[in-house]
Amino acid sequence: MSTIRFLRTFLVVAQEGSYAGAAERVALTQAAVGLQMRALEAELKTGLFERSGRGVLLTVAGRALIAHAEKIIASYDQMREGLEQDGEIAGTVTVGSTVSAMGLLSNTVVAMKPRFPRLNVRLVVQESSGLAQSVIRGALDAAVLIEGTPLERQGLLWTPLYVEPLVLVASALVAKPDSDIKQLLRENPFLRFDRRTPSGIRIEQTLRKLGLMPQDFLELSSVSSIVDLVRQNVGVTVVPHWRNADWVNDPTLQVLPLPGRPATRQVGMLEHGRREHITTQIRLQMLALLARKA
């Protein structure tokens, strides 16, 4: 059903405020997103967006459509679920993830395909705070995200999956395995991870607790971008050591543990509960993959 698909895309555009941002999340080109939105406007015979610089703003009709679209999609998903055999792992669920955990989630879905051929898992990449809110609103059936603000809500299930330690990452040109971390932070520009995020807050708290005072140079919201700049010897950083990142074997990088008791961030899975018989299977498969890699 094209209209249902277009409504799903519309909700993502409304959240992102741009076709470009929505395109990344729904795995379409920006042009394809634009075509879907124009087709939806033609079908509804009303304008939904107004151009604003590089983004788009919702019209009055567009804002009104959000609640209707959410209800229509929820009803459609419930209808499909009702047509499935009782308890069968089949149908469509939407699961979100942070960039750092998408590899694990993708591998989980691939591993499940042979066992559950009628299961379709739609994957969405988003920041942790947005993922949590999407699960709470029911826009996502589950999400793999970073533990931040309290996630206890009626009907939601939070399961810790693994922890990632905070580490100092520097160019191999300026750091050795026995380098003094305080000296590295004192003598090199500091590339800081966004302090508005749970991980950024955790990094800031850890630096203060350890009495480490870096020379802030740049503040970015992408760990991968920060590490790329470190490779170019632009500066040093303190970031979570992504579970799927092989930084320790990268000859251009030096990864050093922080002094004292290791500071970590918790990665877990948040489930809405609406399709629990399916999201439970995804969670169990993910835990099994983690256990095999341990």
Stockholm file with secondary structure:
# STOCKHOLM 1.0

chainA/1-294         MSTIRFLRTFLVVAQEGSYAGAAERVALTQAAVGLQMRALEAELKTGLFERSGRGVLLTVAGRALIAHAEKIIASYDQMREGLEQDGEIAGTVTVGSTVSAMGLLSNTVVAMKPRFPRLNVRLVVQESSGLAQSVIRGALDAAVLIEGTPLERQGLLWTPLYVEPLVLVASALVAKPDSDIKQLLRENPFLRFDRRTPSGIRIEQTLRKLGLMPQDFLELSSVSSIVDLVRQNVGVTVVPHWRNADWVNDPTLQVLPLPGRPATRQVGMLEHGRREHITTQIRLQMLALLARKA
#=GR chainA/1-294 SS CHHHHHHHHHHHHHHHSSHHHHHHHHTCCHHHHHHHHHHHHHHHTSCCEEEETTEEEECHHHHHHHHHHHHHHHHHHHHHHHHSCTTCSCEEEEEEECGGGHHHHHHHHHHHTTTCTTEEEEEEECCHHHHHHHHHHTSSSEEEEECCSCCCCTTCEEEEEEEEEEEEEEETTTCCTTCCHHHHHHHSEEEEECTTSHHHHHHHHHHHHTTCCCEEEEEESCHHHHHHHHHTTSCEEEEECCTTCCGGGCTTEEEEECSSSCCEEEEEEEECSTTHHHHHHHHHHHHHHHHHHC
#=GC SS_cons         CHHHHHHHHHHHHHHHSSHHHHHHHHTCCHHHHHHHHHHHHHHHTSCCEEEETTEEEECHHHHHHHHHHHHHHHHHHHHHHHHSCTTCSCEEEEEEECGGGHHHHHHHHHHHTTTCTTEEEEEEECCHHHHHHHHHHTSSSEEEEECCSCCCCTTCEEEEEEEEEEEEEEETTTCCTTCCHHHHHHHSEEEEECTTSHHHHHHHHHHHHTTCCCEEEEEESCHHHHHHHHHTTSCEEEEECCTTCCGGGCTTEEEEECSSSCCEEEEEEEECSTTHHHHHHHHHHHHHHHHHHC
//
